Amino acid sequence: MKDWVIAGLQTFKVMLLFIGCTLFFYYGILWVSQEYESYYRYDSPSGNAVKVTAETDSEPDHPSLLTRLGWFYQLGE
């Protein structure tokens, strides 16, 4: 009988630890989510920013979009 009580108490401690860690993780995720929810990521760039998707056909020195895409897949840059 005493072994059952000890086993029950050990099981209860493990369940309590599991529930505590789960709640800690859950509220930690909520806190991180709230921190980044108010973070505005869509500011316009400042300085000498260059539009990456701008395609120019006026100068022959600039490669086409498909050529640049091929370079991206070949070089991994």
VOLUM-999887 format. One record per atom (N, C-alpha, C): x, y, z; atom name. Coordinates in nm, 2 decimals. Layout:
BEGIN
{xx X, yy Y, zz Z, at CA}
...
This chain:
BEGIN
{xx 0.08, yy -0.12, zz 0.00, at N}
{xx 0.00, yy 0.00, zz 0.00, at CA}
{xx 0.09, yy 0.13, zz 0.00, at C}
{xx 0.19, yy 0.12, zz 0.08, at N}
{xx 0.28, yy 0.24, zz 0.09, at CA}
{xx 0.35, yy 0.26, zz -0.05, at C}
{xx 0.38, yy 0.16, zz -0.12, at N}
{xx 0.44, yy 0.18, zz -0.25, at CA}
{xx 0.35, yy 0.25, zz -0.35, at C}
{xx 0.22, yy 0.22, zz -0.34, at N}
{xx 0.12, yy 0.29, zz -0.43, at CA}
{xx 0.11, yy 0.44, zz -0.40, at C}
{xx 0.12, yy 0.47, zz -0.27, at N}
{xx 0.11, yy 0.61, zz -0.23, at CA}
{xx 0.23, yy 0.69, zz -0.28, at C}
{xx 0.35, yy 0.62, zz -0.27, at N}
{xx 0.47, yy 0.69, zz -0.31, at CA}
{xx 0.47, yy 0.70, zz -0.46, at C}
{xx 0.43, yy 0.60, zz -0.53, at N}
{xx 0.42, yy 0.61, zz -0.68, at CA}
{xx 0.32, yy 0.71, zz -0.72, at C}
{xx 0.21, yy 0.72, zz -0.65, at N}
{xx 0.11, yy 0.83, zz -0.68, at CA}
{xx 0.16, yy 0.97, zz -0.66, at C}
{xx 0.24, yy 0.99, zz -0.55, at N}
{xx 0.30, yy 1.12, zz -0.53, at CA}
{xx 0.41, yy 1.15, zz -0.63, at C}
{xx 0.48, yy 1.05, zz -0.67, at N}
{xx 0.58, yy 1.08, zz -0.78, at CA}
{xx 0.51, yy 1.11, zz -0.91, at C}
{xx 0.41, yy 1.04, zz -0.94, at N}
{xx 0.33, yy 1.07, zz -1.06, at CA}
{xx 0.27, yy 1.21, zz -1.06, at C}
{xx 0.22, yy 1.25, zz -0.94, at N}
{xx 0.16, yy 1.38, zz -0.92, at CA}
{xx 0.27, yy 1.49, zz -0.94, at C}
{xx 0.39, yy 1.47, zz -0.89, at N}
{xx 0.50, yy 1.56, zz -0.90, at CA}
{xx 0.54, yy 1.58, zz -1.05, at C}
{xx 0.55, yy 1.47, zz -1.12, at N}
{xx 0.58, yy 1.48, zz -1.26, at CA}
{xx 0.47, yy 1.55, zz -1.34, at C}
{xx 0.35, yy 1.52, zz -1.31, at N}
{xx 0.24, yy 1.59, zz -1.38, at CA}
{xx 0.24, yy 1.74, zz -1.35, at C}
{xx 0.27, yy 1.77, zz -1.22, at N}
{xx 0.28, yy 1.91, zz -1.18, at CA}
{xx 0.39, yy 1.99, zz -1.25, at C}
{xx 0.51, yy 1.92, zz -1.26, at N}
{xx 0.62, yy 1.98, zz -1.33, at CA}
{xx 0.59, yy 1.99, zz -1.48, at C}
{xx 0.52, yy 1.90, zz -1.54, at N}
{xx 0.49, yy 1.90, zz -1.68, at CA}
{xx 0.39, yy 2.02, zz -1.71, at C}
{xx 0.29, yy 2.03, zz -1.62, at N}
{xx 0.19, yy 2.14, zz -1.64, at CA}
{xx 0.26, yy 2.27, zz -1.62, at C}
{xx 0.35, yy 2.28, zz -1.52, at N}
{xx 0.42, yy 2.41, zz -1.49, at CA}
{xx 0.50, yy 2.45, zz -1.61, at C}
{xx 0.58, yy 2.36, zz -1.67, at N}
{xx 0.66, yy 2.39, zz -1.78, at CA}
{xx 0.58, yy 2.42, zz -1.91, at C}
{xx 0.47, yy 2.36, zz -1.92, at N}
{xx 0.38, yy 2.39, zz -2.04, at CA}
{xx 0.32, yy 2.53, zz -2.02, at C}
{xx 0.28, yy 2.56, zz -1.91, at N}
{xx 0.22, yy 2.70, zz -1.89, at CA}
{xx 0.33, yy 2.80, zz -1.90, at C}
{xx 0.45, yy 2.78, zz -1.85, at N}
{xx 0.56, yy 2.87, zz -1.87, at CA}
{xx 0.59, yy 2.89, zz -2.02, at C}
{xx 0.60, yy 2.78, zz -2.10, at N}
{xx 0.62, yy 2.79, zz -2.24, at CA}
{xx 0.51, yy 2.86, zz -2.31, at C}
{xx 0.39, yy 2.84, zz -2.27, at N}
{xx 0.27, yy 2.90, zz -2.34, at CA}
{xx 0.27, yy 3.05, zz -2.31, at C}
{xx 0.29, yy 3.09, zz -2.19, at N}
{xx 0.29, yy 3.24, zz -2.16, at CA}
{xx 0.42, yy 3.30, zz -2.22, at C}
{xx 0.53, yy 3.23, zz -2.23, at N}
{xx 0.65, yy 3.29, zz -2.29, at CA}
{xx 0.62, yy 3.31, zz -2.44, at C}
{xx 0.56, yy 3.22, zz -2.51, at N}
{xx 0.52, yy 3.24, zz -2.65, at CA}
{xx 0.42, yy 3.36, zz -2.66, at C}
{xx 0.33, yy 3.37, zz -2.57, at N}
{xx 0.24, yy 3.48, zz -2.58, at CA}
{xx 0.31, yy 3.61, zz -2.56, at C}
{xx 0.41, yy 3.62, zz -2.47, at N}
{xx 0.48, yy 3.74, zz -2.45, at CA}
{xx 0.57, yy 3.78, zz -2.57, at C}
{xx 0.63, yy 3.68, zz -2.63, at N}
{xx 0.71, yy 3.71, zz -2.75, at CA}
{xx 0.62, yy 3.75, zz -2.86, at C}
{xx 0.51, yy 3.69, zz -2.87, at N}
{xx 0.41, yy 3.73, zz -2.98, at CA}
{xx 0.37, yy 3.87, zz -2.96, at C}
{xx 0.34, yy 3.91, zz -2.84, at N}
{xx 0.30, yy 4.05, zz -2.81, at CA}
{xx 0.41, yy 4.15, zz -2.84, at C}
{xx 0.53, yy 4.11, zz -2.81, at N}
{xx 0.64, yy 4.20, zz -2.83, at CA}
{xx 0.66, yy 4.23, zz -2.98, at C}
{xx 0.65, yy 4.13, zz -3.06, at N}
{xx 0.67, yy 4.15, zz -3.21, at CA}
{xx 0.55, yy 4.19, zz -3.28, at C}
{xx 0.43, yy 4.19, zz -3.22, at N}
{xx 0.31, yy 4.23, zz -3.28, at CA}
{xx 0.31, yy 4.38, zz -3.30, at C}
{xx 0.37, yy 4.45, zz -3.20, at N}
{xx 0.37, yy 4.60, zz -3.21, at CA}
{xx 0.49, yy 4.65, zz -3.29, at C}
{xx 0.58, yy 4.56, zz -3.33, at N}
{xx 0.70, yy 4.60, zz -3.41, at CA}
{xx 0.66, yy 4.62, zz -3.55, at C}
{xx 0.68, yy 4.74, zz -3.60, at N}
{xx 0.64, yy 4.78, zz -3.73, at CA}
{xx 0.76, yy 4.75, zz -3.83, at C}
{xx 0.74, yy 4.65, zz -3.92, at N}
{xx 0.85, yy 4.60, zz -4.00, at CA}
{xx 0.85, yy 4.66, zz -4.14, at C}
{xx 0.75, yy 4.75, zz -4.17, at N}
{xx 0.74, yy 4.79, zz -4.31, at CA}
{xx 0.77, yy 4.94, zz -4.33, at C}
{xx 0.88, yy 4.98, zz -4.26, at N}
{xx 0.92, yy 5.12, zz -4.28, at CA}
{xx 0.99, yy 5.13, zz -4.41, at C}
{xx 0.98, yy 5.24, zz -4.48, at N}
{xx 1.05, yy 5.26, zz -4.60, at CA}
{xx 1.20, yy 5.28, zz -4.58, at C}
{xx 1.28, yy 5.22, zz -4.66, at N}
{xx 1.42, yy 5.23, zz -4.64, at CA}
{xx 1.48, yy 5.38, zz -4.65, at C}
{xx 1.58, yy 5.41, zz -4.58, at N}
{xx 1.64, yy 5.54, zz -4.58, at CA}
{xx 1.78, yy 5.53, zz -4.64, at C}
{xx 1.83, yy 5.64, zz -4.69, at N}
{xx 1.97, yy 5.63, zz -4.74, at CA}
{xx 1.97, yy 5.60, zz -4.89, at C}
{xx 2.08, yy 5.53, zz -4.93, at N}
{xx 2.10, yy 5.50, zz -5.07, at CA}
{xx 2.04, yy 5.36, zz -5.10, at C}
{xx 1.91, yy 5.34, zz -5.07, at N}
{xx 1.85, yy 5.21, zz -5.10, at CA}
{xx 1.82, yy 5.20, zz -5.25, at C}
{xx 1.83, yy 5.08, zz -5.29, at N}
{xx 1.81, yy 5.05, zz -5.44, at CA}
{xx 1.69, yy 4.95, zz -5.44, at C}
{xx 1.60, yy 4.98, zz -5.53, at N}
{xx 1.49, yy 4.89, zz -5.55, at CA}
{xx 1.54, yy 4.77, zz -5.63, at C}
{xx 1.52, yy 4.65, zz -5.57, at N}
{xx 1.58, yy 4.53, zz -5.62, at CA}
{xx 1.50, yy 4.48, zz -5.74, at C}
{xx 1.37, yy 4.50, zz -5.74, at N}
{xx 1.29, yy 4.44, zz -5.85, at CA}
{xx 1.28, yy 4.53, zz -5.97, at C}
{xx 1.34, yy 4.64, zz -5.97, at N}
{xx 1.34, yy 4.74, zz -6.08, at CA}
{xx 1.41, yy 4.67, zz -6.20, at C}
{xx 1.34, yy 4.66, zz -6.31, at N}
{xx 1.39, yy 4.60, zz -6.43, at CA}
{xx 1.42, yy 4.71, zz -6.54, at C}
{xx 1.54, yy 4.73, zz -6.58, at N}
{xx 1.57, yy 4.83, zz -6.68, at CA}
{xx 1.62, yy 4.77, zz -6.81, at C}
{xx 1.56, yy 4.81, zz -6.92, at N}
{xx 1.60, yy 4.76, zz -7.05, at CA}
{xx 1.67, yy 4.86, zz -7.13, at C}
{xx 1.69, yy 4.98, zz -7.07, at N}
{xx 1.76, yy 5.09, zz -7.15, at CA}
{xx 1.91, yy 5.07, zz -7.16, at C}
{xx 1.97, yy 5.00, zz -7.07, at N}
{xx 2.12, yy 4.98, zz -7.07, at CA}
{xx 2.15, yy 4.84, zz -7.10, at C}
{xx 2.24, yy 4.81, zz -7.20, at N}
{xx 2.27, yy 4.67, zz -7.23, at CA}
{xx 2.36, yy 4.60, zz -7.12, at C}
{xx 2.42, yy 4.68, zz -7.03, at N}
{xx 2.51, yy 4.63, zz -6.93, at CA}
{xx 2.43, yy 4.55, zz -6.82, at C}
{xx 2.31, yy 4.58, zz -6.80, at N}
{xx 2.23, yy 4.52, zz -6.70, at CA}
{xx 2.17, yy 4.39, zz -6.75, at C}
{xx 2.19, yy 4.28, zz -6.68, at N}
{xx 2.13, yy 4.15, zz -6.72, at CA}
{xx 1.98, yy 4.15, zz -6.70, at C}
{xx 1.91, yy 4.06, zz -6.77, at N}
{xx 1.76, yy 4.05, zz -6.76, at CA}
{xx 1.73, yy 3.98, zz -6.62, at C}
{xx 1.60, yy 3.99, zz -6.60, at N}
{xx 1.55, yy 3.92, zz -6.47, at CA}
{xx 1.58, yy 3.77, zz -6.47, at C}
{xx 1.55, yy 3.71, zz -6.59, at N}
{xx 1.58, yy 3.56, zz -6.60, at CA}
{xx 1.73, yy 3.53, zz -6.58, at C}
{xx 1.81, yy 3.61, zz -6.63, at N}
{xx 1.96, yy 3.59, zz -6.62, at CA}
{xx 2.00, yy 3.60, zz -6.47, at C}
{xx 1.95, yy 3.70, zz -6.41, at N}
{xx 1.98, yy 3.72, zz -6.27, at CA}
{xx 1.92, yy 3.61, zz -6.18, at C}
{xx 1.80, yy 3.56, zz -6.22, at N}
{xx 1.75, yy 3.45, zz -6.15, at CA}
{xx 1.83, yy 3.32, zz -6.17, at C}
{xx 1.88, yy 3.30, zz -6.29, at N}
{xx 1.97, yy 3.19, zz -6.31, at CA}
{xx 2.10, yy 3.20, zz -6.23, at C}
{xx 2.16, yy 3.32, zz -6.22, at N}
{xx 2.28, yy 3.34, zz -6.14, at CA}
{xx 2.25, yy 3.31, zz -6.00, at C}
{xx 2.13, yy 3.35, zz -5.95, at N}
{xx 2.09, yy 3.32, zz -5.81, at CA}
{xx 2.09, yy 3.17, zz -5.78, at C}
{xx 2.03, yy 3.10, zz -5.87, at N}
{xx 2.02, yy 2.95, zz -5.85, at CA}
{xx 2.16, yy 2.88, zz -5.87, at C}
{xx 2.24, yy 2.93, zz -5.96, at N}
{xx 2.37, yy 2.88, zz -5.98, at CA}
{xx 2.47, yy 2.91, zz -5.86, at C}
{xx 2.47, yy 3.03, zz -5.82, at N}
{xx 2.57, yy 3.08, zz -5.72, at CA}
{xx 2.52, yy 3.07, zz -5.58, at C}
{xx 2.39, yy 3.07, zz -5.57, at N}
{xx 2.33, yy 3.06, zz -5.43, at CA}
{xx 2.35, yy 3.19, zz -5.36, at C}
{xx 2.35, yy 3.30, zz -5.43, at N}
{xx 2.36, yy 3.44, zz -5.37, at CA}
{xx 2.23, yy 3.51, zz -5.38, at C}
